[in-house]
Amino acid sequence: MLHHVEIWVPDLDAAIASLGWLLETLGYTLFQSWSHGRSWQLGPTYLVVEQSPALTSDRYERCRPGLNHLAFHIEDKATVDTLTTDATHHGWHLLFTDRHPYAGGEQHYAAYLENDDGFEIELVCDLEGSPG
């Protein structure tokens, strides 16, 4: 089981507005708070966003080696659709608009979203009969 994920961000306030909003909407609760970061927890797993003074860049690049995106299980298609609409009011932009919501294939109902810092998340409702 995953213990935690730590994401370094160039702008903590923007990350709280986008990632914090999403995590709280998905049922995570604020777990820790300090001057350079926050964490949100669901069960035994937590996600950290931190604006570390040791950052070497001001832009996340998901196409470089490292973490490409985080994907979250979403209960049904209607919730994916609602979250996708709501996310645009919290710093998220829909990716792959020409193939949405089937950018991952016909049995993969999902929204691929990127925030202003370039971080991508996927909201997934696996359709019946599909793996995962």
C-alpha positions in Angstrom: 0.0 0.0 0.0 1.2 3.5 -0.9 2.4 5.5 2.2 2.7 9.0 0.7 3.5 11.0 -2.4 5.4 14.3 -2.1 5.0 16.8 -4.9 7.3 19.9 -5.1 5.5 22.9 -6.5 6.7 26.3 -7.6 3.7 28.1 -6.0 2.2 26.7 -2.8 -0.9 29.0 -2.9 -1.7 27.9 -6.5 -1.2 24.2 -5.5 -3.5 24.6 -2.5 -6.1 26.2 -4.8 -6.0 23.4 -7.4 -4.6 20.2 -5.8 -6.0 21.0 -2.3 -9.4 21.7 -3.8 -9.3 18.4 -5.7 -8.1 16.3 -2.8 -10.7 17.7 -0.4 -13.4 17.1 -3.0 -12.3 13.5 -3.3 -12.5 13.0 0.5 -9.0 13.7 1.6 -8.7 15.9 4.8 -6.0 18.4 5.6 -3.4 16.4 7.6 -0.4 18.7 8.1 0.3 22.4 7.5 3.6 24.3 7.6 5.1 27.4 6.0 6.3 25.7 2.9 3.7 22.9 2.5 0.5 21.1 3.2 -0.6 17.4 3.2 -3.9 15.8 2.8 -4.8 12.3 4.0 -7.2 9.6 3.0 -6.9 6.4 5.0 -3.3 5.6 5.7 -2.1 7.4 2.5 -1.3 11.1 2.3 -0.2 13.5 -0.5 2.2 16.4 0.2 2.6 19.6 -1.7 5.6 21.6 -0.8 7.3 24.8 -2.2 10.7 23.7 -1.2 13.6 26.3 -1.1 15.7 23.5 -2.8 13.6 23.6 -6.1 15.8 23.8 -9.2 13.1 24.9 -11.6 9.9 26.9 -11.5 7.9 24.6 -13.9 6.9 20.9 -13.6 7.4 19.0 -16.8 5.4 15.8 -16.9 7.1 14.5 -20.1 10.6 14.4 -18.4 11.7 11.3 -16.5 9.8 11.1 -13.2 6.2 11.2 -12.2 3.9 11.8 -15.2 0.6 12.1 -13.4 -1.6 10.8 -10.5 -4.8 9.0 -11.3 -7.8 8.8 -9.0 -10.6 6.3 -8.9 -14.0 8.0 -9.4 -17.2 6.2 -8.6 -19.2 6.9 -11.8 -19.3 8.8 -15.1 -21.6 11.5 -13.7 -19.1 12.3 -11.0 -16.2 12.4 -13.5 -18.3 14.9 -15.6 -19.1 17.1 -12.6 -15.5 17.1 -11.3 -14.3 18.0 -14.8 -16.6 21.0 -15.0 -15.9 22.1 -11.4 -12.1 21.7 -11.9 -12.0 24.4 -14.5 -12.9 26.9 -11.8 -10.0 25.7 -9.6 -7.0 26.1 -12.0 -7.4 22.9 -14.0 -7.5 22.6 -17.8 -8.9 19.7 -19.8 -6.3 17.8 -21.9 -7.0 15.7 -25.0 -10.3 17.6 -25.6 -10.8 16.0 -29.0 -10.9 12.5 -27.4 -12.5 13.3 -24.0 -13.8 11.4 -22.1 -12.4 8.3 -23.9 -8.8 9.5 -24.4 -7.6 6.3 -22.7 -9.8 4.0 -24.8 -13.4 3.0 -25.2 -13.5 1.2 -21.8 -11.7 3.9 -19.9 -14.0 6.9 -19.0 -11.7 9.6 -17.7 -10.8 13.2 -17.6 -7.1 14.2 -18.0 -6.5 17.6 -16.3 -3.5 19.8 -16.1 -3.1 22.7 -13.6 -1.4 26.0 -14.3 1.9 24.6 -13.0 1.8 21.7 -15.5 0.9 18.9 -13.1 -1.5 16.3 -14.5 -4.1 14.3 -12.8 -6.5 11.7 -14.2 -10.1 11.1 -12.9 -11.0 7.6 -13.9 -14.3 5.7 -13.9 -13.4 2.2 -15.2 -16.3 0.9 -17.2 -17.6 -2.6 -16.6 -15.3 -5.4 -17.9 -12.2 -3.2 -18.1 -9.1 -4.0 -16.2 -8.2 -2.1 -13.0 
